[in-house]
Amino acid sequence: MSGFLGIDWTQPSSIGYPVIFGGVLLGSIVPVVPTGAVVGAGAAIAVSGGDLNLVLVVVFSTLGALLGDLVTFGAGRGGRGTLARWFEKRQSQEKLDNARAKFVERGWLLVVIGRMVPAGRIPVLLAAGALDYPWRRLVVAATGACLLWAVAYSALGVVSGGLFDNPLVATVIATFLILIVTLVAGLVSRQREARKKARNHA
C-alpha cells in the first residue's frame, strides 16, 4: 500500500526516510550531527540494494536541510532572540562580521557557498537574518543550495554503494569518504582564510 510520495509506510525499510529527514534537520539546527554522512549513508544503502530510493533520499535530505536553514535564518532575523544568541556564541565574532560584510554584496551566492563549505552555513544564515535579507529571496537561494548539497553528498554515497553490494559496508565507506572530504574542505578553507589575513596585514 503506497502513501505519501508513493512510499509504502508499512514496510520496515521506509523508516529510513524519516531518519534521513530528521537527522539532516537536527544537524542543520544543532551542528552536532554529521549531516553529510547521513545523506551519504542513505544514498549508499539505496544503490546497494537496501530498499531505499535514491531520488527520495535526495528529496528528504533537501527538505530537512532547507527547514533547518530556515530555522537558523529565522533565529538570526534582526539579530535578536535567545536562539540567535545561542548560535552566535558558537561562532567566532570575526566569522560573523566577515559574513555580514560580504552578504551585502552577493547574498544568494553566499547562501550556496555557505551550505557547501564546512562551518560556513551558520555564520552566513545569521548574517542574512541580521541584515533582514528578504525571506522570499532567502528561500529560493537556500532551496537551490540544499538541493546541490544533497546531490553532492549523495554522489559520494553512490560511489561507495556502487563498489560494495553490502549495504552496511557501503554505509561505512560512504561515511568515511564524507568525513575525509569534510576535513579536507575545512583544511583548505582555513588555509585560504590564513593567506587572506596574511595579505591584509602585509
matplotlib code that plots the C-alpha trace (Angstrom):
import matplotlib.pyplot as plt

x = [0.0, 1.5, 1.1, 2.8, 5.3, 4.4, 6.2, 4.8, 5.0, 4.1, 7.5, 10.3, 12.7, 10.5, 11.8, 15.0, 13.3, 12.2, 15.6, 17.3, 15.0, 15.2, 19.0, 19.6, 17.1, 18.6, 22.2, 21.2, 19.8, 22.2, 25.5, 26.4, 25.1, 27.3, 24.5, 26.6, 27.3, 23.6, 22.9, 25.8, 24.8, 21.2, 22.4, 24.8, 22.0, 19.8, 22.2, 23.5, 20.1, 18.9, 15.3, 15.6, 15.0, 17.9, 15.7, 13.7, 16.9, 17.8, 14.3, 14.1, 17.7, 17.0, 13.8, 15.5, 18.4, 16.1, 13.9, 17.0, 18.4, 15.2, 15.1, 18.7, 17.9, 14.8, 16.8, 19.1, 16.4, 17.1, 19.9, 17.5, 16.3, 17.6, 18.2, 20.1, 22.4, 22.9, 24.0, 26.3, 28.1, 29.2, 30.7, 33.7, 32.9, 35.3, 33.4, 30.1, 31.4, 33.1, 29.9, 27.8, 30.1, 30.1, 26.4, 25.6, 27.4, 26.3, 23.8, 22.4, 25.9, 27.0, 24.0, 25.0, 28.7, 27.9, 25.9, 28.7, 31.7, 32.2, 31.3, 30.2, 26.4, 25.6, 27.6, 26.1, 22.5, 22.9, 24.3, 21.4, 18.9, 20.7, 20.7, 16.9, 17.5, 14.1, 12.5, 11.5, 15.0, 16.5, 14.1, 14.9, 18.7, 18.5, 16.4, 19.0, 21.8, 20.3, 19.5, 23.0, 24.4, 22.1, 23.1, 26.8, 26.8, 24.5, 27.1, 29.7, 27.3, 26.5, 30.3, 30.6, 27.3, 28.3, 31.6, 30.1, 26.9, 26.6, 24.5, 26.4, 29.8, 28.7, 27.3, 30.5, 32.7, 30.3, 30.5, 34.3, 34.6, 32.3, 34.3, 37.5, 36.1, 34.7, 38.0, 40.0, 37.5, 37.7, 41.5, 41.6, 39.1, 41.2, 44.4, 42.6, 41.5, 45.0, 46.5, 43.9, 44.7, 48.4, 47.9, 45.7, 48.4, 51.2]
y = [0.0, 3.3, 6.6, 9.9, 10.2, 6.7, 5.2, 2.1, 3.2, -0.3, -1.6, -1.6, -0.1, 3.1, 4.1, 5.2, 8.3, 9.8, 9.0, 10.8, 13.8, 14.0, 13.5, 16.2, 18.6, 18.1, 18.5, 21.6, 23.3, 21.9, 21.2, 18.0, 15.5, 15.0, 15.7, 14.9, 11.4, 10.9, 11.7, 9.7, 6.7, 6.9, 7.0, 4.1, 2.0, 3.0, 1.8, -1.3, -2.9, -1.5, -0.8, 2.9, 5.1, 7.4, 10.2, 10.1, 10.2, 13.4, 14.8, 14.1, 15.3, 18.6, 19.2, 18.5, 20.8, 23.5, 23.5, 23.6, 26.5, 28.4, 27.9, 29.2, 32.2, 32.9, 32.8, 35.5, 37.7, 41.1, 39.7, 39.2, 36.3, 33.5, 31.1, 33.7, 34.3, 30.6, 30.3, 33.3, 32.0, 29.1, 31.2, 33.5, 37.2, 37.5, 34.9, 36.6, 40.1, 38.8, 37.1, 40.2, 42.4, 40.0, 39.4, 42.9, 42.4, 38.9, 37.3, 34.5, 33.2, 33.2, 31.1, 28.5, 28.6, 28.6, 25.4, 23.6, 24.8, 23.2, 25.6, 28.2, 27.8, 29.2, 32.5, 33.2, 32.5, 34.5, 37.4, 37.1, 37.3, 40.2, 42.1, 41.4, 39.7, 39.1, 35.7, 35.2, 35.5, 33.5, 30.6, 30.5, 30.6, 28.1, 25.7, 25.6, 25.4, 22.5, 20.6, 21.0, 19.9, 16.8, 15.8, 16.2, 14.1, 11.6, 11.2, 10.2, 7.6, 6.3, 5.8, 3.6, 1.8, 1.0, -0.5, -2.6, -4.8, -5.0, -2.0, -2.0, -1.9, 0.7, 2.9, 2.7, 3.5, 6.4, 7.9, 7.6, 9.2, 12.1, 12.7, 12.8, 15.2, 17.4, 17.5, 18.3, 21.0, 22.6, 22.5, 24.2, 26.8, 27.6, 27.9, 30.3, 32.4, 32.4, 33.5, 36.2, 37.5, 37.5, 39.5, 42.0, 42.5, 42.7]
z = [0.0, -1.1, 0.7, 0.7, -2.2, -3.3, -0.2, 1.4, 5.0, 6.3, 5.2, 7.8, 5.2, 5.0, 8.4, 6.6, 5.1, 8.5, 9.9, 7.0, 7.2, 11.0, 11.1, 8.5, 10.1, 13.6, 12.3, 10.4, 13.5, 16.1, 14.4, 16.3, 13.7, 10.6, 8.1, 5.1, 6.5, 7.0, 3.3, 2.0, 4.1, 2.8, -0.8, -0.3, 1.1, -1.8, -4.5, -2.7, -2.5, 0.8, -0.3, -0.3, -3.4, -4.3, -5.6, -2.3, -0.3, -2.1, -1.6, 2.1, 2.6, 0.8, 2.8, 6.1, 5.2, 3.9, 7.0, 9.3, 7.3, 7.6, 11.3, 11.6, 9.4, 11.4, 14.6, 13.3, 11.9, 13.3, 15.5, 18.4, 20.5, 22.7, 19.8, 17.8, 20.8, 21.3, 17.6, 17.8, 21.0, 18.9, 16.1, 16.2, 16.0, 13.2, 11.1, 11.8, 11.0, 7.8, 6.7, 7.3, 5.3, 2.3, 2.4, 1.4, -1.9, -3.0, -0.7, -2.8, -3.7, -0.1, 0.9, -1.7, -0.7, 3.0, 2.6, 0.8, 2.9, 6.4, 9.2, 6.7, 6.8, 10.2, 10.0, 6.6, 7.6, 10.9, 8.8, 6.4, 9.3, 11.0, 7.7, 7.3, 4.0, 2.3, 3.2, -0.4, -1.8, 1.1, 0.4, -3.3, -2.6, 0.2, -1.8, -4.6, -2.1, -0.2, -3.3, -4.6, -1.2, -1.1, -4.6, -3.9, -0.7, -2.3, -5.1, -2.6, -1.2, -4.7, -5.3, -2.2, -2.8, -6.4, -5.2, -2.4, -2.6, 1.2, 2.5, 5.8, 4.2, 1.7, 4.5, 6.5, 3.4, 2.5, 6.0, 5.9, 2.5, 3.5, 6.7, 4.8, 2.2, 5.0, 6.8, 3.6, 2.7, 6.1, 6.0, 2.6, 3.8, 6.9, 4.8, 2.4, 5.3, 6.8, 3.4, 3.1, 6.6, 5.8, 2.7, 4.6, 7.2, 4.7]

ax = plt.figure().add_subplot(projection="3d")
ax.plot(x, y, z, "-o")
ax.set_aspect("equal")
plt.show()
